[in-house]
Amino acid sequence: MGRGYKEYPDEMVLITMIKQYNLPKETLEKAVNQAAEHALNNGWDLSDESWELPNADILYTFDNEIIDAYYRRENPNVPDWLKKSITAP
């Protein structure tokens, strides 16, 4: 049986898919790089937030707290120590 949003409502859909299909990090990174290259070659503006590319280093922690803190910057439930560690240069 596949993994789905109803079974894992607190999990990012992309994480659910990575787990369900046992997608290696390198495969995701290659696909993201290909998508970005295609977009740039077609003159698309990747600086727009809607084009934020998945961050494999964050996603492959499989830690919902870290993932939520990174992707939901205004999440009030993220502990201060985690906010500082993610926003540090």
Secondary structure, DSSP 8 states (H G I E B T S, - for coil): ----TTT-TTS-HHHHHHHHTT--HHHHHHHHHHHHHHHHHTT--TTSGGG----HHHHTT--HHHHHHHH-TT-TTS-HHHHHHHH--
